[in-house]
Amino acid sequence: MALSVNDAIKRGYFAGCVLLGGENGLERKIKIVSVVEIPDAYLWCKGGELLLTALYSLKDDEKAQINMLENMNKGGAAGIILFNYNSYLNNISKKFISKADELKFPMFKAPGDLTYGEIIKPIMEDLTLDKYKKNMSSFFNDIIDSNISKQHSLENLIKVLAQKLNSSIAIIDHDFSIIETCIRDDLVLSFKNGLIERCLDYYKQKSFVALKDDTLLLDIDDENLVALISCIKDSRGKIIGYLLNVSVTKQILNETNLYLISMSLVICGIQLQNYIKIKEIKRRYEKSFITNLLKGKFESGNEIIERGKLVNLDMHNRYLIIVIKTFNSNGFSKALFDQLYKSIKHNNLKNILVQRTNEIIVIPYIYSYDENVLESKIEEIEHDLIKDIDKQESSNLIIGVGKHYSDLKSLYNSYNEANKVIRWGTMLHSKFSYTLPTPVLHYKDIEYISIIEHIHENATLRAYSDKLLKPIIEYDSYHSIDLLKTMLIHFFEGLDVNKTANRLYIHKNTVNYRLLKIKDLLGTDPFQEGNLVKFCLAVMLQIFG
């Protein structure tokens, strides 16, 4: 059913609005009411739109205003109401109004105290069937009363909708991540047991029946539940999220409720777009903060704490940085990132996890700088990171742990150290192809061998290395036991037999046998304090020189 602009005026739906221009177009038909605040909104104009706008993005651009009017007219829009007239549009040109007259395009200005909702509600009620008016009126009143324009408007919206539909609701973004939920007490257990994820799987598998507009009935495997999923679209008609409704009765399938869901999608679209914009702005600020933090650009720990507050990051009790990288050329899969995120947050909700282009940065929350507490907490985080990861995924990861610092300003040093130890681990991975668990490398364990980066091209040192390790090199060439590699890994793992065994994927007794053989061939213990540096240097030159 269509409603003319003139009919809407006569029925009092334009409460206090003043006609500025386009009087000869008052018989244009209204099919829907839309809020527009972007210059190219005409791109999704399908005809019959009554446009509500403050023209904020075009307030000082007469040419752009006229251009928008012409495009909206071409798109078949019904008319336009200008809000906040005195605040933003006090200098509106006569040409803009004249253009409305020329196009016979009704243009109104709203009184300063009129809200969008006071226009939307009565017109949309009139455009729906009479038998649905009472329900729709109640719904919109509740939405307006809930102050939907506030920051947590999505939460308010689904609470009102869930109450009206007597259902449990989830708002999900286009990547199928859950944004907000409102769950009935009798469905809490089902949701905890992965009901949302199961519903999304049915949607992805196209196991559904189309109902009204963008709402689908999912063919779920639970005869006691009815699940509907509706596509939430932006102003251009692009899907930006989903509204999931789960009910214990089929009452949700009646026409009244389906219309209610359809109408709620308009508001969901507006609010979800705002949510996405706010999230993107926050992400950019957070990215800038993290970048400056890792580059050591802050003057003091207090500045870091205060800047962190601006992006809702609590920077208290942060002493070190853990970096996770993958050997996979495609980077981290969404499933792997989600698993790592879940593990880190399960360990402590205060842990910070940031994904950058080719790495995941973890800034753990550790309540004490006590050495024992630090060591215990780091070990716990390492365990949580890799315990649930698929074996194939695990073999593609490498984790670097920087040293800990009591001064927050020095935290960037820990990040650089974590990357340095990963660089060494990556070189090691490229030299040998064998199956091993996820390497967790601590800079403090191999700090003393980092000097190799500066001297590996020295020919004299290389010759010295050849001479010093000649017995090992010759033995390896005849027996293929890889004693040289065992030495390298043992140095790399801080002379820890258990870690060396884990890295080489052999029993620790085999490691002990090889270490004895190495000592026997060299005629000395290369791992004792007096020999450590020279033999470590010699081995590194053999492997990476």
TORFI-543377 format. One record per residue (C-alpha): residue number from 1; z, y, x; residue in three letters. Coordinates in steps of 0.001 Angstrom, whole numbers, plus 500000, padded with zeros to 6 digits. Each point is the difference from the previous one (the first is absolute). Example, Ala and Ser with C-alpha at 12.3 -4.5 7.8 and 13.67 -1.06 7.14 Angstrom:
ATOM   resi       pz       py       px   resn
ATOM      1   507800   495500   512300    Ala
ATOM      2   499340   503440   501370    Ser
REM end
This chain:
ATOM   resi       pz       py       px   resn
ATOM      1   500000   500000   500000    Met
ATOM      2   499135   503502   501266    Ala
ATOM      3   501880   503243   499396    Leu
ATOM      4   498247   503388   500270    Ser
ATOM      5   501564   502852   501938    Val
ATOM      6   500044   502001   496785    Asn
ATOM      7   501831   497172   498179    Asp
ATOM      8   502592   499926   502776    Ala
ATOM      9   500547   503762   499606    Ile
ATOM     10   500373   499752   496247    Lys
ATOM     11   502506   497175   500312    Arg
ATOM     12   502138   502094   502362    Gly
ATOM     13   499445   497863   503105    Tyr
ATOM     14   499156   503025   502165    Phe
ATOM     15   503434   501586   499373    Ala
ATOM     16   499758   503643   501054    Gly
ATOM     17   496802   499600   502039    Cys
ATOM     18   497623   502989   500047    Val
ATOM     19   496225   499547   499912    Leu
ATOM     20   498423   501791   502992    Leu
ATOM     21   496381   498973   499579    Gly
ATOM     22   497541   497427   498679    Gly
ATOM     23   500772   500631   496332    Glu
ATOM     24   496614   498598   498931    Asn
ATOM     25   500905   496597   501428    Gly
ATOM     26   503092   499287   497910    Leu
ATOM     27   498320   497056   498284    Glu
ATOM     28   499881   498048   503249    Arg
ATOM     29   501696   496632   499594    Lys
ATOM     30   503173   499025   501844    Ile
ATOM     31   500204   496348   501013    Lys
ATOM     32   502743   500202   502584    Ile
ATOM     33   502320   502520   501657    Val
ATOM     34   499878   500129   503808    Ser
ATOM     35   502029   501898   502609    Val
ATOM     36   497783   501180   502879    Val
ATOM     37   501036   501845   503156    Glu
ATOM     38   497226   499109   502463    Ile
ATOM     39   496698   501900   500449    Pro
ATOM     40   497709   496978   499502    Asp
ATOM     41   501652   498568   496892    Ala
ATOM     42   496630   500236   498229    Tyr
ATOM     43   498894   496871   501871    Leu
ATOM     44   501952   497795   497611    Trp
ATOM     45   499274   502027   496878    Cys
ATOM     46   498631   497605   497368    Lys
ATOM     47   499899   502369   497030    Gly
ATOM     48   502513   501204   497448    Gly
ATOM     49   502729   501005   502462    Glu
ATOM     50   502373   502807   499084    Leu
ATOM     51   500968   501248   503447    Leu
ATOM     52   503476   501293   500821    Leu
ATOM     53   500287   501829   503316    Thr
ATOM     54   501692   502773   501932    Ala
ATOM     55   496843   500380   502150    Leu
ATOM     56   502394   500197   502930    Tyr
ATOM     57   497488   498690   502557    Ser
ATOM     58   497403   502543   498811    Leu
ATOM     59   502224   502948   499116    Lys
ATOM     60   498347   502445   502416    Asp
ATOM     61   496432   498678   499909    Asp
ATOM     62   497943   501470   497145    Glu
ATOM     63   496843   498188   501050    Lys
ATOM     64   501746   496630   500110    Ala
ATOM     65   501572   500624   496593    Gln
ATOM     66   496625   500720   498423    Ile
ATOM     67   498459   497006   501756    Asn
ATOM     68   502738   497741   498649    Met
ATOM     69   499438   501335   496487    Leu
ATOM     70   496266   499321   500193    Glu
ATOM     71   500545   496452   501263    Asn
ATOM     72   502594   499248   497342    Met
ATOM     73   497590   501273   497377    Asn
ATOM     74   497258   497732   501365    Lys
ATOM     75   502441   497104   499822    Gly
ATOM     76   500565   500650   496305    Gly
ATOM     77   503612   501162   500180    Ala
ATOM     78   501445   501408   496776    Ala
ATOM     79   501839   503028   501381    Gly
ATOM     80   502597   501273   502434    Ile
ATOM     81   503547   501373   499715    Ile
ATOM     82   501332   502099   502894    Leu
ATOM     83   503719   499592   500694    Phe
ATOM     84   502414   502217   501955    Asn
ATOM     85   497591   502833   499312    Tyr
ATOM     86   502195   502834   501226    Asn
ATOM     87   501132   498106   503130    Ser
ATOM     88   496645   498918   501413    Tyr
ATOM     89   497192   501523   497962    Leu
ATOM     90   500953   503641   499582    Asn
ATOM     91   496856   501069   501882    Asn
ATOM     92   497548   497740   498203    Ile
ATOM     93   496586   501642   499769    Ser
ATOM     94   498124   501047   496921    Lys
ATOM     95   497000   498080   501340    Lys
ATOM     96   501943   496769   499648    Phe
ATOM     97   500752   500790   496342    Ile
ATOM     98   496423   501202   499410    Ser
ATOM     99   498714   496697   501376    Lys
ATOM    100   502108   498177   497396    Ala
ATOM    101   498374   502120   497274    Asp
ATOM    102   496551   499337   501419    Glu
ATOM    103   500576   496238   500095    Leu
ATOM    104   501770   499997   496640    Lys
ATOM    105   502826   498280   501837    Phe
ATOM    106   503408   500668   498348    Pro
ATOM    107   502475   501524   502465    Met
ATOM    108   503648   500653   499117    Phe
ATOM    109   503021   501336   501798    Lys
ATOM    110   503354   498381   499299    Ala
ATOM    111   503241   501945   499598    Pro
ATOM    112   502246   499913   503044    Gly
ATOM    113   502586   497657   498452    Asp
ATOM    114   497509   497410   498705    Leu
ATOM    115   499955   496628   501811    Thr
ATOM    116   497169   497500   500408    Tyr
ATOM    117   501966   497519   497935    Gly
ATOM    118   500106   502307   496989    Glu
ATOM    119   496206   500018   499919    Ile
ATOM    120   499424   496361   500969    Ile
ATOM    121   502426   498438   497568    Lys
ATOM    122   498725   501253   496625    Pro
ATOM    123   496313   499728   500854    Ile
ATOM    124   500285   496464   501396    Met
ATOM    125   502004   498993   496943    Glu
ATOM    126   497221   501302   497788    Asp
ATOM    127   497396   498096   502002    Leu
ATOM    128   501707   496654   499444    Thr
ATOM    129   500309   498099   496787    Leu
ATOM    130   502572   501356   497539    Asp
ATOM    131   502025   496802   499976    Lys
ATOM    132   500771   500490   503714    Tyr
ATOM    133   501071   503661   499752    Lys
ATOM    134   503733   499475   499654    Lys
ATOM    135   500225   497673   502985    Asn
ATOM    136   497856   502236   502199    Met
ATOM    137   501952   503129   499052    Ser
ATOM    138   503265   498330   500950    Ser
ATOM    139   498547   498840   503291    Phe
ATOM    140   498720   503416   501072    Phe
ATOM    141   503210   501705   498933    Asn
ATOM    142   501975   497618   502187    Asp
ATOM    143   497645   500556   502924    Ile
ATOM    144   500312   503788   499704    Ile
ATOM    145   503779   499703   499645    Asp
ATOM    146   500158   497863   503154    Ser
ATOM    147   498662   502887   502113    Asn
ATOM    148   496989   498039   501144    Ile
ATOM    149   498933   502788   502352    Ser
ATOM    150   502914   499291   502291    Lys
ATOM    151   499756   497972   503190    Gln
ATOM    152   501001   496658   498455    His
ATOM    153   497683   500353   497017    Ser
ATOM    154   498449   496539   500387    Leu
ATOM    155   503472   498526   499733    Glu
ATOM    156   500718   502069   496878    Asn
ATOM    157   496661   499107   498470    Leu
ATOM    158   500358   496243   500270    Ile
ATOM    159   503585   500133   498747    Lys
ATOM    160   498827   501718   496815    Val
ATOM    161   496999   497688   499658    Leu
ATOM    162   502060   496863   500641    Ala
ATOM    163   502428   501067   497297    Gln
ATOM    164   497191   500659   497492    Lys
ATOM    165   498231   496710   500750    Leu
ATOM    166   503161   497951   500498    Asn
ATOM    167   498450   498666   503206    Ser
ATOM    168   500478   499908   503762    Ser
ATOM    169   497642   502251   501931    Ile
ATOM    170   498760   500425   503566    Ala
ATOM    171   497809   502738   501464    Ile
ATOM    172   497872   498590   502826    Ile
ATOM    173   497724   501886   502382    Asp
ATOM    174   496357   499112   500754    His
ATOM    175   501110   497895   502995    Asp
ATOM    176   502189   497946   497636    Phe
ATOM    177   503253   501354   501393    Ser
ATOM    178   502793   500581   497491    Ile
ATOM    179   500909   503673   499461    Ile
ATOM    180   502442   499987   497073    Glu
ATOM    181   501481   497390   497654    Thr
ATOM    182   502037   499998   496807    Cys
ATOM    183   501155   496457   499273    Ile
ATOM    184   501804   498639   496960    Arg
ATOM    185   503169   498025   500670    Asp
ATOM    186   498496   496781   498623    Asp
ATOM    187   497079   500186   502453    Leu
ATOM    188   501825   500960   503201    Val
ATOM    189   499989   496422   501299    Leu
ATOM    190   496286   499539   499273    Ser
ATOM    191   499151   503182   501877    Phe
ATOM    192   502189   498947   502932    Lys
ATOM    193   498117   496710   500107    Asn
ATOM    194   496663   501733   500554    Gly
ATOM    195   498748   500655   496469    Leu
ATOM    196   498241   503221   501037    Ile
ATOM    197   498240   498269   502883    Glu
ATOM    198   498892   497139   497711    Arg
ATOM    199   498634   502446   497434    Cys
ATOM    200   498033   501820   502699    Leu
ATOM    201   498565   496688   501203    Asp
ATOM    202   498740   499267   496469    Tyr
ATOM    203   498414   503438   499899    Tyr
ATOM    204   498293   499515   503378    Lys
ATOM    205   498717   496611   498836    Gln
ATOM    206   498649   501664   496810    Lys
ATOM    207   502141   497723   497856    Ser
ATOM    208   500308   502375   497060    Phe
ATOM    209   498594   501090   496647    Val
ATOM    210   498923   503619   499440    Ala
ATOM    211   501837   501731   497170    Leu
ATOM    212   499897   503777   499398    Lys
ATOM    213   498502   502533   502389    Asp
ATOM    214   501278   499157   503500    Asp
ATOM    215   502663   497497   498898    Thr
ATOM    216   499685   496273   500757    Leu
ATOM    217   501990   497013   498733    Leu
ATOM    218   500881   497779   502963    Leu
ATOM    219   499709   496238   499530    Asp
ATOM    220   503345   499226   501658    Ile
ATOM    221   501538   496517   500129    Asp
ATOM    222   503093   500904   497981    Asp
ATOM    223   499724   499592   496250    Glu
ATOM    224   503208   501993   499486    Asn
ATOM    225   498588   503164   501520    Leu
ATOM    226   497176   502398   499183    Val
ATOM    227   498628   501972   502969    Ala
ATOM    228   497642   502973   499765    Leu
ATOM    229   498496   501864   502923    Ile
ATOM    230   498334   503386   499518    Ser
ATOM    231   497923   501955   502506    Cys
ATOM    232   501301   503478   500830    Ile
ATOM    233   497171   502356   500907    Lys
ATOM    234   499748   503402   501611    Asp
ATOM    235   498099   502982   498625    Ser
ATOM    236   496714   498530   501259    Arg
ATOM    237   500524   496639   498392    Gly
ATOM    238   500894   498202   503239    Lys
ATOM    239   502693   497328   499793    Ile
ATOM    240   503078   501231   501892    Ile
ATOM    241   502584   497554   498703    Gly
ATOM    242   501118   497607   497306    Tyr
ATOM    243   502489   499973   497148    Leu
ATOM    244   501494   496533   499495    Leu
ATOM    245   501766   499235   496703    Asn
ATOM    246   501891   496734   499499    Val
ATOM    247   501559   499154   496653    Ser
ATOM    248   501800   497013   498534    Val
ATOM    249   498261   500489   496641    Thr
ATOM    250   496409   500383   498815    Lys
ATOM    251   500996   503190   498197    Gln
ATOM    252   498701   501917   502990    Ile
ATOM    253   496473   498968   498991    Leu
ATOM    254   499980   501919   496710    Asn
ATOM    255   497686   502992   499611    Glu
ATOM    256   502801   502540   500104    Thr
ATOM    257   501250   498798   503374    Asn
ATOM    258   496514   499654   501460    Leu
ATOM    259   499239   503616   499030    Tyr
ATOM    260   503309   501053   501478    Leu
ATOM    261   499100   498309   503278    Ile
ATOM    262   496553   501644   499969    Ser
ATOM    263   501509   503432   499514    Met
ATOM    264   502613   499439   502674    Ser
ATOM    265   497239   499250   502515    Leu
ATOM    266   498876   503643   499822    Val
ATOM    267   503454   501220   501001    Ile
ATOM    268   500358   497184   502543    Cys
ATOM    269   496736   501132   501592    Gly
ATOM    270   501209   503590   500351    Ile
ATOM    271   503390   499009   501383    Gln
ATOM    272   498684   497284   502303    Leu
ATOM    273   497543   502470   501517    Gln
ATOM    274   502923   502345   500673    Asn
ATOM    275   501985   497122   501483    Tyr
ATOM    276   497103   499075   502288    Ile
ATOM    277   499592   503616   501153    Lys
ATOM    278   503707   500350   500744    Ile
ATOM    279   500019   496662   501818    Lys
ATOM    280   496999   501030   502120    Glu
ATOM    281   501590   503339   500922    Ile
ATOM    282   503212   498222   500956    Lys
ATOM    283   498006   497465   502049    Arg
ATOM    284   498281   502794   501954    Arg
ATOM    285   503290   501774   500731    Tyr
ATOM    286   501618   496714   500982    Glu
ATOM    287   497060   499163   502277    Lys
ATOM    288   500280   503409   501682    Ser
ATOM    289   503757   499540   500460    Phe
ATOM    290   499618   496526   501505    Ile
ATOM    291   497179   501164   502303    Thr
ATOM    292   502102   502874   501343    Asn
ATOM    293   503007   497701   500339    Leu
ATOM    294   498052   497444   502054    Leu
ATOM    295   498521   502721   502204    Lys
ATOM    296   503448   501449   500750    Gly
ATOM    297   499156   503408   498554    Lys
ATOM    298   503388   500708   498431    Phe
ATOM    299   502526   502107   501889    Glu
ATOM    300   503158   498139   499002    Ser
ATOM    301   501456   497113   498027    Gly
ATOM    302   501223   502423   497339    Asn
ATOM    303   496476   501309   499491    Glu
ATOM    304   498750   496431   499527    Ile
ATOM    305   502708   499304   497407    Ile
ATOM    306   499239   503196   498073    Glu
ATOM    307   496218   499504   500116    Arg
ATOM    308   500491   496393   498904    Gly
ATOM    309   501850   501162   496895    Lys
ATOM    310   496916   501958   498921    Leu
ATOM    311   498051   496734   499696    Val
ATOM    312   502974   497999   498652    Asn
ATOM    313   500580   498139   503270    Leu
ATOM    314   503593   499548   501118    Asp
ATOM    315   499862   500199   503811    Met
ATOM    316   503683   499348   500649    His
ATOM    317   500881   496935   502106    Asn
ATOM    318   496517   499508   501473    Arg
ATOM    319   500106   498821   503614    Tyr
ATOM    320   496777   498100   500732    Leu
ATOM    321   496497   499216   498762    Ile
ATOM    322   498265   496695   499366    Ile
ATOM    323   496184   499886   499955    Val
ATOM    324   497974   497197   498402    Ile
ATOM    325   496319   499542   500828    Lys
ATOM    326   497442   497393   499047    Thr
ATOM    327   497212   498323   501958    Phe
ATOM    328   497972   499876   496775    Asn
ATOM    329   497026   502367   500347    Ser
ATOM    330   500276   500898   496307    Asn
ATOM    331   503583   501172   500412    Gly
ATOM    332   502857   499075   497718    Phe
ATOM    333   499102   498370   496713    Ser
ATOM    334   501729   501413   496927    Lys
ATOM    335   501802   496675   499493    Ala
ATOM    336   501329   500031   503573    Leu
ATOM    337   501092   503635   499792    Phe
ATOM    338   501756   499335   496688    Asp
ATOM    339   501817   497026   501552    Gln
ATOM    340   501117   502006   503031    Leu
ATOM    341   501083   502877   497751    Tyr
ATOM    342   501982   497623   497808    Lys
ATOM    343   501693   498423   503043    Ser
ATOM    344   500938   503354   501526    Ile
ATOM    345   501378   501407   496748    Lys
ATOM    346   501829   496755   499242    His
ATOM    347   501723   500315   503362    Asn
ATOM    348   501149   503528   499119    Asn
ATOM    349   498587   502389   497408    Leu
ATOM    350   500607   502863   502443    Lys
ATOM    351   497576   498542   502548    Asn
ATOM    352   496887   502180   500333    Ile
ATOM    353   496586   498325   500125    Leu
ATOM    354   496814   501997   500583    Val
ATOM    355   496447   498649   500202    Gln
ATOM    356   497584   501838   502233    Arg
ATOM    357   496375   499166   500843    Thr
ATOM    358   500642   496908   502103    Asn
ATOM    359   503743   499599   500080    Glu
ATOM    360   503131   499742   497925    Ile
ATOM    361   502976   502012   501220    Ile
ATOM    362   503534   498964   499123    Val
ATOM    363   502891   502417   500510    Ile
ATOM    364   503055   497907   499146    Pro
ATOM    365   503273   501314   498669    Tyr
ATOM    366   502836   498741   502233    Ile
ATOM    367   503452   501157   498990    Tyr
ATOM    368   501468   499997   503527    Ser
ATOM    369   498832   500714   503541    Tyr
ATOM    370   502276   497259   501302    Asp
ATOM    371   498001   497744   502354    Glu
ATOM    372   500992   496779   498232    Asn
ATOM    373   499201   501408   496572    Val
ATOM    374   496616   501231   501223    Leu
ATOM    375   499052   496649   501531    Glu
ATOM    376   501139   498080   496937    Ser
ATOM    377   498159   502293   497598    Lys
ATOM    378   496767   499921   501988    Ile
ATOM    379   500106   496197   500134    Glu
ATOM    380   500595   499908   496235    Glu
ATOM    381   497033   502298   499319    Ile
ATOM    382   497729   497937   502257    Glu
ATOM    383   500983   496849   498127    His
ATOM    384   499387   501598   496601    Asp
ATOM    385   496619   501324   501107    Leu
ATOM    386   498461   496652   500917    Ile
ATOM    387   501899   497350   498027    Lys
ATOM    388   497818   500116   496852    Asp
ATOM    389   496653   500879   501551    Ile
ATOM    390   497198   497452   499761    Asp
ATOM    391   499547   498115   503309    Lys
ATOM    392   496380   501107   500376    Gln
ATOM    393   500930   503631   499338    Glu
ATOM    394   502969   499676   502346    Ser
ATOM    395   497806   498971   502928    Ser
ATOM    396   498004   503233   499599    Asn
ATOM    397   503015   502282   500307    Leu
ATOM    398   501793   501514   502940    Ile
ATOM    399   503249   501970   499758    Ile
ATOM    400   501271   502476   502560    Gly
ATOM    401   503576   501287   500128    Val
ATOM    402   500811   503182   501895    Gly
ATOM    403   503341   500759   501631    Lys
ATOM    404   502735   501613   497934    His
ATOM    405   501106   503600   500448    Tyr
ATOM    406   503098   501783   498724    Ser
ATOM    407   498129   503324   499840    Asp
ATOM    408   497655   500146   497006    Leu
ATOM    409   497730   502420   501872    Lys
ATOM    410   499243   497194   502500    Ser
ATOM    411   498836   497598   497283    Leu
ATOM    412   496362   500612   500935    Tyr
ATOM    413   500708   498346   503368    Asn
ATOM    414   500870   496796   498169    Ser
ATOM    415   496650   500173   498171    Tyr
ATOM    416   498069   500432   503266    Asn
ATOM    417   501900   497095   501548    Glu
ATOM    418   499292   497738   497028    Ala
ATOM    419   496292   500759   500347    Asn
ATOM    420   500085   499444   503730    Lys
ATOM    421   501543   496557   499666    Val
ATOM    422   497458   499168   497281    Ile
ATOM    423   497201   501022   502353    Arg
ATOM    424   501273   497493   502532    Trp
ATOM    425   500349   497353   497330    Gly
ATOM    426   496459   500657   498787    Thr
ATOM    427   498675   499566   503533    Met
ATOM    428   501877   496720   500180    Leu
ATOM    429   498559   498866   496680    His
ATOM    430   496447   500764   501165    Ser
ATOM    431   500467   497971   503202    Lys
ATOM    432   501196   496770   498397    Phe
ATOM    433   498972   498260   496782    Ser
ATOM    434   502807   497867   498654    Tyr
ATOM    435   502099   499821   496863    Thr
ATOM    436   503298   501837   500136    Leu
ATOM    437   502443   501576   497577    Pro
ATOM    438   499994   503728   499413    Thr
ATOM    439   500895   501611   503353    Pro
ATOM    440   502965   502366   499750    Val
ATOM    441   500035   501944   503252    Leu
ATOM    442   502826   502242   501178    His
ATOM    443   499190   502795   502395    Tyr
ATOM    444   503419   499718   501628    Lys
ATOM    445   499171   496426   501060    Asp
ATOM    446   496848   500913   501928    Ile
ATOM    447   500525   503639   500896    Glu
ATOM    448   500086   499129   503682    Tyr
ATOM    449   496454   498560   499977    Ile
ATOM    450   498314   503040   498490    Ser
ATOM    451   499298   501252   503514    Ile
ATOM    452   497034   497617   500078    Ile
ATOM    453   497995   502458   497901    Glu
ATOM    454   499929   502412   502899    His
ATOM    455   499247   497673   502932    Ile
ATOM    456   497839   497124   498750    His
ATOM    457   496843   501396   501682    Glu
ATOM    458   501535   500029   503512    Asn
ATOM    459   497986   497517   502167    Ala
ATOM    460   502777   499608   502555    Thr
ATOM    461   502506   499008   497365    Leu
ATOM    462   497515   497556   498475    Arg
ATOM    463   499548   498291   503363    Ala
ATOM    464   503778   499839   500345    Tyr
ATOM    465   500204   498419   496562    Ser
ATOM    466   497374   497371   500912    Asp
ATOM    467   501964   499027   503085    Lys
ATOM    468   503424   499949   498334    Leu
ATOM    469   498874   497844   497062    Leu
ATOM    470   497497   497784   501822    Lys
ATOM    471   502049   496779   499460    Pro
ATOM    472   500207   500658   496244    Ile
ATOM    473   496314   500908   499663    Ile
ATOM    474   498887   496873   501878    Glu
ATOM    475   502353   497748   498030    Tyr
ATOM    476   498714   501370   496685    Asp
ATOM    477   496375   499474   501027    Ser
ATOM    478   500654   496288   500709    Tyr
ATOM    479   502430   499139   497212    His
ATOM    480   499221   502488   497182    Ser
ATOM    481   503683   500517   499234    Ile
ATOM    482   499866   503817   499836    Asp
ATOM    483   503027   500689   502179    Leu
ATOM    484   498710   503527   500577    Leu
ATOM    485   499918   500623   496261    Lys
ATOM    486   503498   498548   499689    Thr
ATOM    487   501219   502460   502633    Met
ATOM    488   498343   502888   498174    Leu
ATOM    489   501505   499069   496635    Ile
ATOM    490   503415   499426   501558    His
ATOM    491   499916   503474   501549    Phe
ATOM    492   498656   501420   496772    Phe
ATOM    493   502818   498453   497968    Glu
ATOM    494   502709   501404   502251    Gly
ATOM    495   500647   496628   501749    Leu
ATOM    496   501194   498453   496723    Asp
ATOM    497   499155   496261   500007    Val
ATOM    498   500182   499648   496210    Asn
ATOM    499   497694   502965   499390    Lys
ATOM    500   497592   498741   502651    Thr
ATOM    501   499900   496590   498306    Ala
ATOM    502   499360   501584   496605    Asn
ATOM    503   497222   502166   501360    Arg
ATOM    504   498292   497086   501783    Leu
ATOM    505   500680   497715   497029    Tyr
ATOM    506   501576   497343   502194    Ile
ATOM    507   503480   498482   500316    His
ATOM    508   502521   501906   502116    Lys
ATOM    509   500449   496911   502200    Asn
ATOM    510   496309   500256   500872    Thr
ATOM    511   500566   503641   500935    Val
ATOM    512   502939   499042   502230    Asn
ATOM    513   497854   497327   501682    Tyr
ATOM    514   497249   502521   500700    Arg
ATOM    515   502467   502558   501375    Leu
ATOM    516   501386   497395   502420    Leu
ATOM    517   496454   499099   501048    Lys
ATOM    518   499210   503672   500615    Ile
ATOM    519   503092   500403   502192    Lys
ATOM    520   499101   496835   501900    Asp
ATOM    521   496418   501103   500672    Leu
ATOM    522   501001   503509   501083    Leu
ATOM    523   502956   498851   502049    Gly
ATOM    524   502142   502658   498349    Thr
ATOM    525   501213   501097   496575    Asp
ATOM    526   497595   502732   498820    Pro
ATOM    527   502325   500860   497121    Phe
ATOM    528   503079   500895   501989    Gln
ATOM    529   500881   503648   500501    Glu
ATOM    530   498695   500344   503546    Gly
ATOM    531   496569   498524   499152    Asn
ATOM    532   499590   501143   496434    Leu
ATOM    533   498022   503204   500490    Val
ATOM    534   497520   498746   502589    Lys
ATOM    535   499188   496739   498203    Phe
ATOM    536   499772   501716   496637    Cys
ATOM    537   497611   502539   501497    Leu
ATOM    538   497957   497258   501654    Ala
ATOM    539   499669   498011   496769    Val
ATOM    540   498980   503023   497995    Met
ATOM    541   497338   500880   502553    Leu
ATOM    542   498610   496477   499750    Gln
ATOM    543   499822   500105   496223    Ile
ATOM    544   498982   503595   499343    Phe
ATOM    545   498880   501325   503345    Gly
REM end
